[in-house]
Protein backbone atom coordinates (compact mmCIF):
# COMPACT_ATOMS: atom_id res chain seq x y z
CA UNK A 1 0.00 0.00 0.00
CA UNK A 2 2.93 2.32 0.52
CA UNK A 3 3.50 2.28 -3.24
CA UNK A 4 -0.04 3.58 -3.80
CA UNK A 5 0.47 6.52 -1.45
CA UNK A 6 3.81 7.43 -3.03
CA UNK A 7 2.33 7.11 -6.51
CA UNK A 8 -0.62 9.39 -5.64
CA UNK A 9 1.65 12.05 -4.09
CA UNK A 10 4.01 12.11 -7.06
CA UNK A 11 1.11 12.13 -9.52
CA UNK A 12 -0.63 15.12 -7.90
CA UNK A 13 2.54 17.14 -7.26
CA UNK A 14 3.92 16.32 -10.69
CA UNK A 15 0.65 17.31 -12.32
CA UNK A 16 0.57 20.66 -10.50
CA UNK A 17 4.18 21.41 -11.38
CA UNK A 18 4.14 20.45 -15.05
CA UNK A 19 0.69 21.84 -15.83
CA UNK A 20 1.48 25.14 -14.06
CA UNK A 21 4.82 25.36 -15.81
CA UNK A 22 3.16 24.65 -19.14
CA UNK A 23 0.48 27.29 -18.63
CA UNK A 24 3.12 29.87 -17.63
CA UNK A 25 5.10 29.13 -20.75
CA UNK A 26 1.94 29.40 -22.84
CA UNK A 27 1.07 32.83 -21.43
CA UNK A 28 4.67 33.96 -21.69
CA UNK A 29 4.88 32.83 -25.31
CA UNK A 30 1.57 34.46 -26.21
CA UNK A 31 2.64 37.80 -24.68
CA UNK A 32 6.25 37.77 -25.85
CA UNK A 33 7.01 40.80 -28.11
CA UNK A 34 3.31 41.26 -28.66
CA UNK A 35 2.29 44.75 -29.87
CA UNK A 36 -1.01 45.86 -28.39
CA UNK A 37 -2.75 48.98 -29.75
CA UNK A 38 -4.82 50.73 -27.08
CA UNK A 39 -6.69 54.06 -26.98
CA UNK A 40 -3.81 55.50 -24.95
CA UNK A 41 -1.39 54.61 -27.74
CA UNK A 42 -3.20 57.03 -30.10
CA UNK A 43 -2.68 59.88 -27.64
CA UNK A 44 1.03 59.09 -27.34
CA UNK A 45 1.30 59.01 -31.14
CA UNK A 46 -0.13 62.53 -31.35
CA UNK A 47 2.22 63.68 -28.57
CA UNK A 48 5.18 62.15 -30.43
CA UNK A 49 4.26 64.04 -33.63
CA UNK A 50 4.16 67.34 -31.73
CA UNK A 51 7.48 66.71 -30.00
CA UNK A 52 9.11 65.72 -33.26
CA UNK A 53 7.91 68.90 -35.01
CA UNK A 54 9.24 71.01 -32.14
CA UNK A 55 12.66 69.32 -32.30
CA UNK A 56 12.92 69.75 -36.07
CA UNK A 57 13.29 73.53 -35.68
CA UNK A 58 16.26 73.22 -33.32
CA UNK A 59 19.93 72.73 -33.99
CA UNK A 60 21.68 69.40 -33.28
CA UNK A 61 23.32 70.83 -30.18
CA UNK A 62 19.98 71.80 -28.63
CA UNK A 63 18.26 68.42 -29.21
CA UNK A 64 19.53 66.59 -26.14
CA UNK A 65 18.70 69.48 -23.80
CA UNK A 66 15.21 69.79 -25.23
CA UNK A 67 14.53 66.10 -24.85
CA UNK A 68 15.41 66.32 -21.15
CA UNK A 69 12.97 69.25 -20.80
CA UNK A 70 10.26 67.08 -22.35
CA UNK A 71 10.74 64.48 -19.62
CA UNK A 72 10.52 67.12 -16.90
CA UNK A 73 7.50 69.03 -18.28
CA UNK A 74 5.39 66.11 -19.54
CA UNK A 75 6.49 63.35 -17.10
CA UNK A 76 7.30 61.04 -19.97
CA UNK A 77 10.37 59.01 -20.83
CA UNK A 78 11.92 60.25 -24.08
CA UNK A 79 15.37 59.79 -25.55
CA UNK A 80 17.34 60.25 -28.73
CA UNK A 81 18.35 57.17 -30.65
CA UNK A 82 20.90 56.97 -33.44
CA UNK A 83 19.24 56.00 -36.69
CA UNK A 84 22.41 54.19 -37.74
CA UNK A 85 22.31 51.83 -34.76
CA UNK A 86 18.72 50.73 -35.30
CA UNK A 87 18.37 48.08 -38.00
CA UNK A 88 14.88 47.95 -39.45
CA UNK A 89 13.53 46.37 -42.60
CA UNK A 90 12.69 48.76 -45.43
CA UNK A 91 8.95 48.25 -44.88
CA UNK A 92 9.21 49.65 -41.35
CA UNK A 93 11.63 52.49 -42.19
CA UNK A 94 8.89 54.20 -44.17
CA UNK A 95 6.59 54.16 -41.10
CA UNK A 96 9.10 56.30 -39.18
CA UNK A 97 8.07 59.26 -41.35
CA UNK A 98 4.31 58.68 -41.02
CA UNK A 99 1.97 60.31 -38.53
CA UNK A 100 2.27 58.71 -35.11
CA UNK A 101 5.60 57.05 -35.89
CA UNK A 102 6.45 53.34 -35.57
CA UNK A 103 5.16 51.25 -32.66
CA UNK A 104 7.58 48.55 -31.49
CA UNK A 105 7.77 46.20 -28.49
CA UNK A 106 10.64 44.88 -26.41
CA UNK A 107 10.69 42.17 -23.77
CA UNK A 108 9.86 44.77 -21.09
CA UNK A 109 7.52 47.33 -22.69
CA UNK A 110 6.35 49.05 -25.87
CA UNK A 111 7.82 52.24 -27.40
CA UNK A 112 7.35 54.65 -30.33
CA UNK A 113 10.01 55.75 -32.82
CA UNK A 114 9.76 58.71 -35.18
CA UNK A 115 12.23 60.54 -37.36
CA UNK A 116 13.10 64.22 -36.74
CA UNK A 117 12.86 66.51 -39.72
CA UNK A 118 16.16 68.20 -40.55
CA UNK A 119 17.98 65.71 -38.27
CA UNK A 120 18.12 62.41 -40.18
CA UNK A 121 20.85 61.04 -37.92
CA UNK A 122 18.50 60.94 -34.89
CA UNK A 123 15.25 59.25 -33.99
CA UNK A 124 12.97 60.32 -31.16
CA UNK A 125 12.07 57.44 -28.84
CA UNK A 126 9.05 57.61 -26.54
CA UNK A 127 8.62 54.84 -23.94
CA UNK A 128 5.02 53.86 -23.35
CA UNK A 129 4.07 53.10 -19.76
CA UNK A 130 3.14 49.47 -19.14
CA UNK A 131 -0.59 49.00 -18.94
CA UNK A 132 -1.92 46.25 -16.73
CA UNK A 133 -4.67 44.49 -18.56
CA UNK A 134 -6.97 42.68 -16.17
CA UNK A 135 -8.42 39.80 -18.14
CA UNK A 136 -10.73 37.90 -15.79
CA UNK A 137 -11.89 35.61 -18.56
CA UNK A 138 -8.32 34.51 -19.31
CA UNK A 139 -7.61 33.83 -15.63
CA UNK A 140 -10.79 31.80 -15.35
CA UNK A 141 -9.94 29.77 -18.45
CA UNK A 142 -6.40 29.08 -17.25
CA UNK A 143 -7.64 28.01 -13.81
CA UNK A 144 -10.23 25.78 -15.41
CA UNK A 145 -7.57 24.21 -17.63
CA UNK A 146 -5.41 23.55 -14.56
CA UNK A 147 -8.08 21.68 -12.60
CA UNK A 148 -9.44 19.81 -15.60
CA UNK A 149 -5.91 18.68 -16.49
CA UNK A 150 -5.27 17.47 -12.93
CA UNK A 151 -8.57 15.58 -12.92
CA UNK A 152 -7.71 14.02 -16.28
CA UNK A 153 -4.29 12.85 -15.08
CA UNK A 154 -5.77 11.39 -11.88
CA UNK A 155 -8.41 9.56 -13.91
CA UNK A 156 -5.69 8.11 -16.15
CA UNK A 157 -3.78 7.05 -13.05
CA UNK A 158 -6.87 5.48 -11.47
CA UNK A 159 -7.88 3.45 -14.54
CA UNK A 160 -5.31 0.64 -13.95
CA UNK A 161 -6.12 0.60 -10.22
CA UNK A 162 -9.89 0.41 -10.69
CA UNK A 163 -9.48 -2.25 -13.35
CA UNK A 164 -7.35 -4.42 -11.06
CA UNK A 165 -9.80 -3.92 -8.19
CA UNK A 166 -12.65 -4.91 -10.51
CA UNK A 167 -10.80 -8.09 -11.52
CA UNK A 168 -10.07 -8.83 -7.86
CA UNK A 169 -13.73 -8.37 -6.90
CA UNK A 170 -14.87 -10.47 -9.84
CA UNK A 171 -12.44 -13.27 -8.93
CA UNK A 172 -13.62 -13.21 -5.29
CA UNK A 173 -17.23 -13.48 -6.45
CA UNK A 174 -16.40 -16.47 -8.68
CA UNK A 175 -14.60 -18.24 -5.83
CA UNK A 176 -17.62 -17.59 -3.64
CA UNK A 177 -19.81 -19.24 -6.28
CA UNK A 178 -17.63 -22.36 -6.35
CA UNK A 179 -15.07 -21.66 -9.10
CA UNK A 180 -12.05 -22.31 -6.91
CA UNK A 181 -9.52 -22.35 -9.78
CA UNK A 182 -9.91 -18.62 -10.50
CA UNK A 183 -6.68 -16.58 -10.18
CA UNK A 184 -5.61 -12.98 -10.84
CA UNK A 185 -3.23 -12.75 -13.80
CA UNK A 186 -0.13 -10.69 -13.01
CA UNK A 187 0.41 -7.32 -14.69
CA UNK A 188 3.35 -4.94 -14.57
CA UNK A 189 0.93 -1.99 -14.56
CA UNK A 190 -0.75 -3.06 -11.33
CA UNK A 191 -0.41 -0.92 -8.18
CA UNK A 192 -1.60 -3.76 -5.91
CA UNK A 193 0.71 -6.64 -6.87
CA UNK A 194 1.22 -7.66 -3.24
CA UNK A 195 -2.55 -7.80 -2.66
CA UNK A 196 -3.05 -9.85 -5.84
CA UNK A 197 -0.30 -12.29 -4.87
CA UNK A 198 -1.82 -12.69 -1.41
CA UNK A 199 -5.23 -13.28 -2.99
CA UNK A 200 -3.84 -15.95 -5.34
CA UNK A 201 -2.05 -17.65 -2.44
CA UNK A 202 -5.23 -17.61 -0.38
CA UNK A 203 -7.27 -18.96 -3.31
CA UNK A 204 -4.77 -21.79 -3.86
CA UNK A 205 -4.90 -22.77 -0.21
CA UNK A 206 -8.71 -22.67 -0.20
CA UNK A 207 -8.86 -24.82 -3.33
CA UNK A 208 -6.41 -27.34 -1.87
CA UNK A 209 -8.20 -27.38 1.48
CA UNK A 210 -11.60 -27.98 -0.12
CA UNK A 211 -10.15 -30.68 -2.38
CA UNK A 212 -8.52 -32.42 0.59
CA UNK A 213 -11.77 -32.25 2.58
CA UNK A 214 -13.69 -33.74 -0.33
CA UNK A 215 -11.19 -36.56 -0.67
CA UNK A 216 -11.20 -37.08 3.09
CA UNK A 217 -14.98 -37.22 3.28
CA UNK A 218 -15.25 -39.50 0.24
CA UNK A 219 -12.54 -41.86 1.44
CA UNK A 220 -13.81 -41.98 5.03
CA UNK A 221 -17.40 -42.60 3.96
CA UNK A 222 -16.22 -45.38 1.65
CA UNK A 223 -13.81 -47.10 4.01
CA UNK A 224 -15.98 -46.98 7.10
CA UNK A 225 -18.73 -49.00 5.45
CA UNK A 226 -16.81 -52.30 5.64
CA UNK A 227 -16.10 -52.24 9.43
CA UNK A 228 -19.63 -50.98 10.10
CA UNK A 229 -21.08 -53.85 8.08
CA UNK A 230 -18.84 -56.27 9.99
CA UNK A 231 -20.01 -54.79 13.29
CA UNK A 232 -23.65 -55.15 12.25
CA UNK A 233 -23.08 -58.76 11.18
CA UNK A 234 -21.18 -59.53 14.40
CA UNK A 235 -23.92 -58.09 16.62
CA UNK A 236 -26.63 -60.07 14.81
CA UNK A 237 -24.56 -63.24 14.91
CA UNK A 238 -23.77 -62.81 18.61
CA UNK A 239 -27.45 -62.24 19.41
CA UNK A 240 -28.51 -65.34 17.48
CA UNK A 241 -25.75 -67.56 18.83
CA UNK A 242 -26.48 -69.65 21.92
CA UNK A 243 -22.89 -70.71 22.45
CA UNK A 244 -20.86 -68.52 24.81
CA UNK A 245 -17.68 -69.43 22.93
CA UNK A 246 -19.08 -68.23 19.63
CA UNK A 247 -20.40 -65.06 21.22
CA UNK A 248 -16.90 -64.33 22.53
CA UNK A 249 -15.47 -64.98 19.06
CA UNK A 250 -17.88 -62.53 17.49
CA UNK A 251 -17.18 -59.97 20.21
CA UNK A 252 -13.44 -60.34 19.61
CA UNK A 253 -13.92 -59.71 15.89
CA UNK A 254 -16.06 -56.67 16.62
CA UNK A 255 -13.37 -55.37 18.95
CA UNK A 256 -10.82 -55.68 16.13
CA UNK A 257 -13.14 -53.81 13.76
CA UNK A 258 -13.64 -51.04 16.32
CA UNK A 259 -9.87 -50.78 16.77
CA UNK A 260 -9.52 -50.51 12.99
CA UNK A 261 -12.21 -47.81 12.87
CA UNK A 262 -10.52 -45.87 15.67
CA UNK A 263 -7.15 -46.01 13.91
CA UNK A 264 -8.72 -45.01 10.61
CA UNK A 265 -10.54 -42.08 12.18
CA UNK A 266 -7.41 -40.96 14.04
CA UNK A 267 -5.30 -41.03 10.87
CA UNK A 268 -7.92 -39.20 8.85
CA UNK A 269 -8.37 -36.50 11.49
CA UNK A 270 -4.61 -36.08 11.84
CA UNK A 271 -4.32 -35.53 8.11
CA UNK A 272 -7.24 -33.07 8.13
CA UNK A 273 -5.51 -31.01 10.85
CA UNK A 274 -2.14 -30.91 9.08
CA UNK A 275 -2.89 -27.66 7.26
CA UNK A 276 -3.39 -25.89 10.56
CA UNK A 277 -0.24 -27.41 12.01
CA UNK A 278 1.72 -26.26 8.98
CA UNK A 279 1.18 -22.64 10.04
CA UNK A 280 3.23 -23.26 13.20
CA UNK A 281 6.43 -24.70 11.79
CA UNK A 282 9.47 -24.43 14.06
CA UNK A 283 12.40 -24.14 11.67
CA UNK A 284 15.88 -24.46 13.10
CA UNK A 285 19.37 -25.19 11.77
CA UNK A 286 19.66 -28.97 11.57
CA UNK A 287 22.41 -31.29 10.39
CA UNK A 288 20.73 -33.05 7.46
CA UNK A 289 22.99 -36.12 7.58
CA UNK A 290 22.21 -36.69 11.27
CA UNK A 291 18.47 -36.21 10.63
CA UNK A 292 18.42 -38.84 7.87
CA UNK A 293 20.54 -41.21 9.96
CA UNK A 294 18.01 -40.93 12.80
CA UNK A 295 15.15 -41.70 10.39
CA UNK A 296 17.04 -44.74 9.06
CA UNK A 297 17.60 -46.03 12.59
CA UNK A 298 13.87 -45.69 13.28
CA UNK A 299 13.14 -47.94 10.27
CA UNK A 300 15.95 -50.42 10.97
CA UNK A 301 13.70 -53.01 12.62
CA UNK A 302 11.46 -53.10 9.55
CA UNK A 303 14.52 -53.38 7.30
CA UNK A 304 15.92 -56.31 9.31
CA UNK A 305 12.57 -58.09 9.17
CA UNK A 306 12.60 -57.91 5.38
CA UNK A 307 16.39 -58.41 5.12
CA UNK A 308 16.87 -55.02 3.41
CA UNK A 309 20.07 -52.99 3.66
CA UNK A 310 19.82 -49.19 3.81
CA UNK A 311 22.77 -47.03 2.66
CA UNK A 312 23.32 -43.28 3.06
CA UNK A 313 25.88 -41.27 1.05
CA UNK A 314 26.63 -37.55 0.82
CA UNK A 315 28.11 -34.59 2.66
CA UNK A 316 27.81 -35.06 6.44
CA UNK A 317 28.39 -31.37 7.22
CA UNK A 318 25.31 -29.81 5.57
CA UNK A 319 23.12 -27.71 7.88
CA UNK A 320 19.67 -26.50 6.84
CA UNK A 321 16.86 -24.58 8.55
CA UNK A 322 13.82 -26.87 8.66
CA UNK A 323 11.12 -28.18 10.96
CA UNK A 324 12.70 -31.26 12.52
CA UNK A 325 9.48 -33.07 13.46
CA UNK A 326 7.75 -32.89 10.08
CA UNK A 327 10.93 -33.40 8.05
CA UNK A 328 11.70 -36.45 10.15
CA UNK A 329 8.19 -37.79 9.62
CA UNK A 330 8.40 -37.29 5.83
CA UNK A 331 11.76 -39.10 5.69
CA UNK A 332 10.45 -42.00 7.78
CA UNK A 333 7.45 -42.31 5.45
CA UNK A 334 9.71 -42.43 2.37
CA UNK A 335 12.25 -44.83 3.88
CA UNK A 336 9.65 -47.24 5.28
CA UNK A 337 7.78 -47.12 1.98
CA UNK A 338 11.00 -47.90 0.07
CA UNK A 339 11.81 -50.78 2.44
CA UNK A 340 8.31 -52.18 1.92
CA UNK A 341 8.81 -52.39 -1.85
CA UNK A 342 12.57 -53.10 -2.07
CA UNK A 343 14.04 -56.49 -2.90
CA UNK A 344 17.48 -56.10 -1.37
CA UNK A 345 18.54 -52.50 -0.76
CA UNK A 346 17.53 -48.86 -0.32
CA UNK A 347 19.96 -46.03 -1.11
CA UNK A 348 19.69 -42.45 0.17
CA UNK A 349 21.83 -39.64 -1.26
CA UNK A 350 22.43 -36.05 -0.13
CA UNK A 351 23.65 -33.47 -2.66
CA UNK A 352 24.12 -29.73 -2.22
CA UNK A 353 24.37 -27.30 -5.17
CA UNK A 354 24.22 -23.51 -5.46
CA UNK A 355 20.47 -23.65 -6.01
CA UNK A 356 19.12 -26.73 -4.19
CA UNK A 357 19.58 -29.13 -1.34
CA UNK A 358 18.50 -32.51 -2.74
CA UNK A 359 17.72 -35.77 -0.94
CA UNK A 360 16.96 -38.89 -3.00
CA UNK A 361 15.48 -42.18 -1.78
CA UNK A 362 15.83 -45.14 -4.18
CA UNK A 363 14.99 -48.82 -3.95
CA UNK A 364 15.50 -51.88 -6.16
CA UNK A 365 11.85 -52.91 -6.19
CA UNK A 366 9.42 -53.15 -9.08
CA UNK A 367 9.14 -49.37 -9.51
CA UNK A 368 6.06 -47.28 -10.32
CA UNK A 369 3.93 -47.52 -13.44
CA UNK A 370 4.31 -44.45 -15.64
CA UNK A 371 0.57 -43.75 -15.65
CA UNK A 372 0.56 -43.66 -11.82
CA UNK A 373 3.35 -41.10 -11.33
CA UNK A 374 0.93 -38.18 -11.65
CA UNK A 375 -1.39 -39.35 -8.84
CA UNK A 376 1.05 -40.94 -6.45
CA UNK A 377 1.06 -37.94 -4.07
CA UNK A 378 -2.75 -37.70 -3.92
CA UNK A 379 -4.20 -38.45 -0.49
CA UNK A 380 -5.82 -41.89 0.07
CA UNK A 381 -4.44 -43.27 -3.20
CA UNK A 382 -2.94 -46.78 -2.90
CA UNK A 383 -1.06 -48.24 -5.85
CA UNK A 384 -0.77 -51.70 -4.34
CA UNK A 385 -3.98 -53.53 -3.49
CA UNK A 386 -2.05 -55.91 -1.25
CA UNK A 387 -1.38 -53.11 1.25
CA UNK A 388 -4.78 -53.03 2.98
CA UNK A 389 -6.14 -50.43 5.41
CA UNK A 390 -6.55 -53.21 7.97
CA UNK A 391 -2.74 -53.37 8.03
CA UNK A 392 -2.50 -49.67 8.70
CA UNK A 393 -1.96 -48.53 5.10
CA UNK A 394 -4.29 -45.64 4.30
CA UNK A 395 -2.52 -44.03 1.32
CA UNK A 396 -1.44 -40.93 3.25
CA UNK A 397 2.33 -41.36 3.55
CA UNK A 398 3.32 -39.70 0.27
CA UNK A 399 0.57 -37.07 0.61
CA UNK A 400 2.07 -36.05 3.96
CA UNK A 401 5.53 -35.84 2.35
CA UNK A 402 4.12 -33.54 -0.34
CA UNK A 403 2.55 -31.25 2.27
CA UNK A 404 5.77 -31.06 4.29
CA UNK A 405 7.74 -30.04 1.18
CA UNK A 406 5.15 -27.37 0.37
CA UNK A 407 5.56 -25.93 3.86
CA UNK A 408 9.32 -25.65 3.23
CA UNK A 409 8.77 -24.04 -0.21
CA UNK A 410 10.34 -27.12 -1.75
CA UNK A 411 9.15 -29.91 -4.02
CA UNK A 412 8.96 -33.69 -4.19
CA UNK A 413 8.82 -35.78 -7.35
CA UNK A 414 8.83 -39.45 -8.21
CA UNK A 415 10.36 -41.40 -11.06
CA UNK A 416 11.83 -44.82 -11.70
CA UNK A 417 15.45 -45.20 -10.67
CA UNK A 418 17.99 -45.66 -13.45
CA UNK A 419 20.53 -47.28 -11.12
CA UNK A 420 18.42 -49.62 -8.99
CA UNK A 421 15.45 -50.04 -11.38
CA UNK A 422 12.98 -49.36 -8.57
CA UNK A 423 11.25 -46.17 -7.43
CA UNK A 424 13.20 -42.96 -6.86
CA UNK A 425 11.81 -40.07 -4.77
CA UNK A 426 13.58 -36.69 -4.82
CA UNK A 427 13.18 -33.97 -2.19
CA UNK A 428 14.32 -30.52 -3.35
CA UNK A 429 14.81 -27.82 -0.72
CA UNK A 430 15.46 -24.26 -1.97
CA UNK A 431 18.87 -22.79 -1.25
CA UNK A 432 18.87 -20.54 1.81
CA UNK A 433 20.70 -17.20 1.97
CA UNK A 434 23.13 -16.71 4.84
Secondary structure as UniProt FT lines:
FT   HELIX           2..31
FT   TURN            32..33
FT   HELIX           39..56
FT   HELIX           60..74
FT   STRAND          77..82
FT   TURN            83..85
FT   HELIX           90..93
FT   HELIX           94..97
FT   TURN            99..100
FT   STRAND          102..105
FT   STRAND          110..116
FT   TURN            117..118
FT   STRAND          119..127
FT   HELIX           136..176
FT   TURN            177..178
FT   TURN            180..181
FT   TURN            188..189
FT   HELIX           193..240
FT   HELIX           244..272
FT   HELIX           274..277
FT   HELIX           278..280
FT   STRAND          283..287
FT   HELIX           288..298
FT   HELIX           300..305
FT   TURN            306..307
FT   STRAND          309..314
FT   TURN            316..317
FT   STRAND          319..323
FT   HELIX           324..341
FT   STRAND          345..352
FT   STRAND          356..363
FT   HELIX           370..372
FT   TURN            373..377
FT   TURN            379..380
FT   TURN            385..386
FT   HELIX           389..391
FT   HELIX           397..407
FT   TURN            408..409
FT   STRAND          411..416
FT   TURN            418..420
FT   STRAND          423..430
//
